[in-house]
């Protein structure tokens, strides 16, 4: 038979793990599929050090994408995400690209609440014209469960 203090410690540990699981499930459920408006600003460290004006678009996010990545991932041709780590308030992942641009990036996404998220990607690599390094910062605002005419983008290939 276990001593009383050990049994109490095991009960507290079990209760804590259950509460963490419940909180994680609740947080994941607040990440809503549907239509999101995204405003992205990109800054180039190489080759020019220039930045572009903010660009606003709409994206349709599926529940499958949220389940897989825990975040709204940027869509870049030839890129995929690895080492995805989801937690209660966000996601981190590595972005690996080959094709028009070769290189690696680091994605960090955080959820302020059910209707707002921010994502930052820092990328270094090469393009046909030479070395490239850029950082993009995006803010997302939830608009509707119905995407209307905006179609979901094919999710990046998993590797």
C-alpha positions as CSV (number, residue, x, y, z in Angstrom):
1,X,0.0,0.0,0.0
2,X,1.3,3.5,-0.9
3,X,1.9,6.0,1.8
4,X,-0.7,8.7,2.2
5,X,1.5,11.5,0.9
6,X,2.5,9.6,-2.2
7,X,-1.2,8.8,-3.0
8,X,-2.1,12.5,-2.5
9,X,0.8,13.5,-4.8
10,X,-0.4,11.0,-7.5
11,X,-3.9,12.4,-7.3
12,X,-2.7,16.0,-7.6
13,X,-0.6,15.0,-10.6
14,X,-3.4,13.1,-12.3
15,X,-5.8,16.0,-11.7
16,X,-3.3,18.5,-13.1
17,X,-2.8,16.4,-16.2
18,X,-6.6,16.2,-16.7
19,X,-7.0,19.9,-16.4
20,X,-4.2,20.5,-18.9
21,X,-5.8,18.1,-21.4
22,X,-9.2,19.8,-20.9
23,X,-7.6,23.3,-21.5
24,X,-5.8,22.1,-24.6
25,X,-9.0,20.7,-26.0
26,X,-10.9,23.9,-25.3
27,X,-8.2,26.0,-26.8
28,X,-8.0,23.9,-30.0
29,X,-11.8,24.1,-30.3
30,X,-11.7,27.9,-30.4
31,X,-9.5,27.9,-33.5
32,X,-12.2,28.3,-36.1
33,X,-12.4,27.0,-39.6
34,X,-13.8,29.3,-42.1
35,X,-13.1,32.7,-43.7
36,X,-10.1,34.7,-42.3
37,X,-8.8,38.1,-43.4
38,X,-5.0,38.3,-43.3
39,X,-2.8,41.3,-43.5
40,X,0.8,40.6,-44.2
41,X,3.9,42.8,-44.2
42,X,7.1,41.4,-45.6
43,X,10.6,42.8,-45.0
44,X,13.6,41.7,-47.0
45,X,16.9,41.6,-45.1
46,X,18.7,40.4,-48.3
47,X,19.1,41.4,-51.0
48,X,17.7,44.9,-50.5
49,X,16.6,45.5,-47.0
50,X,13.4,46.8,-48.4
51,X,9.9,46.1,-47.2
52,X,6.6,46.0,-49.0
53,X,3.4,47.7,-48.2
54,X,1.0,45.6,-46.1
55,X,-1.2,43.3,-48.2
56,X,-4.6,42.1,-47.2
57,X,-6.3,39.0,-48.6
58,X,-8.9,36.5,-47.5
59,X,-8.1,32.8,-46.9
60,X,-10.4,29.8,-46.3
61,X,-9.1,27.6,-43.5
62,X,-10.3,24.0,-43.0
63,X,-10.7,22.2,-39.8
64,X,-8.2,19.6,-41.1
65,X,-5.6,22.3,-41.5
66,X,-6.2,23.5,-38.0
67,X,-6.1,20.0,-36.6
68,X,-2.8,19.2,-38.4
69,X,-0.9,22.4,-37.8
70,X,-2.7,24.1,-35.0
71,X,-2.2,27.3,-37.0
72,X,-3.0,29.0,-40.2
73,X,0.0,28.3,-42.3
74,X,1.3,30.6,-45.1
75,X,0.9,29.2,-48.6
76,X,4.1,29.2,-50.6
77,X,4.6,27.0,-53.6
78,X,7.3,24.3,-53.1
79,X,7.2,24.7,-49.3
80,X,6.1,22.3,-46.5
81,X,6.2,22.3,-42.7
82,X,8.1,20.0,-40.4
83,X,8.7,19.7,-36.7
84,X,5.3,21.1,-35.9
85,X,4.8,21.8,-32.2
86,X,1.4,22.8,-31.0
87,X,0.7,24.2,-27.6
88,X,-2.2,26.0,-25.8
89,X,-1.5,29.4,-27.3
90,X,0.2,28.8,-30.6
91,X,2.3,26.7,-32.9
92,X,5.9,26.6,-34.1
93,X,7.2,24.8,-37.1
94,X,10.1,24.7,-39.6
95,X,9.2,25.7,-43.2
96,X,11.3,23.9,-45.8
97,X,11.2,25.1,-49.5
98,X,12.6,23.8,-52.7
99,X,12.0,24.9,-56.3
100,X,11.7,28.6,-57.0
101,X,13.3,29.3,-53.7
102,X,15.4,26.9,-51.7
103,X,15.9,27.3,-48.0
104,X,14.4,27.1,-44.5
105,X,12.3,29.2,-42.4
106,X,10.9,29.3,-38.8
107,X,7.2,29.8,-38.2
108,X,5.8,31.1,-35.0
109,X,2.0,31.5,-34.6
110,X,0.1,32.7,-31.6
111,X,-3.6,33.0,-30.8
112,X,-4.7,36.0,-28.9
113,X,-8.3,34.7,-28.8
114,X,-10.7,32.7,-30.9
115,X,-10.9,35.4,-33.6
116,X,-7.3,36.8,-33.8
117,X,-4.0,35.3,-34.5
118,X,-0.5,36.5,-35.6
119,X,2.1,34.5,-37.5
120,X,5.7,35.4,-38.1
121,X,8.0,33.6,-40.6
122,X,11.7,34.2,-40.9
123,X,13.3,32.6,-44.0
124,X,16.8,32.3,-45.4
125,X,17.7,30.7,-48.6
126,X,18.4,31.2,-52.3
127,X,16.5,32.1,-55.4
128,X,17.7,32.2,-59.0
129,X,19.0,35.8,-58.5
130,X,21.0,34.9,-55.4
131,X,20.7,34.8,-51.6
132,X,17.4,35.9,-50.0
133,X,16.4,36.5,-46.4
134,X,13.0,37.8,-45.4
135,X,10.6,38.1,-42.5
136,X,6.8,38.2,-42.9
137,X,4.4,39.2,-40.1
138,X,0.7,38.4,-40.6
139,X,-2.3,39.2,-38.5
140,X,-5.5,37.2,-39.0
141,X,-9.0,38.2,-38.1
142,X,-11.9,35.7,-38.3
143,X,-14.8,36.7,-40.5
144,X,-17.2,33.9,-41.0
145,X,-17.7,30.1,-40.8
146,X,-18.8,30.4,-44.5
147,X,-15.9,30.9,-46.9
148,X,-18.3,32.0,-49.7
149,X,-16.4,32.0,-53.0
150,X,-13.0,31.8,-51.3
151,X,-11.7,28.3,-51.8
152,X,-9.4,26.5,-49.3
153,X,-5.8,26.5,-50.6
154,X,-4.3,23.0,-50.9
155,X,-2.4,22.4,-47.8
156,X,1.4,22.1,-48.1
157,X,2.8,18.7,-48.5
158,X,3.6,16.9,-45.2
159,X,7.1,15.6,-44.8
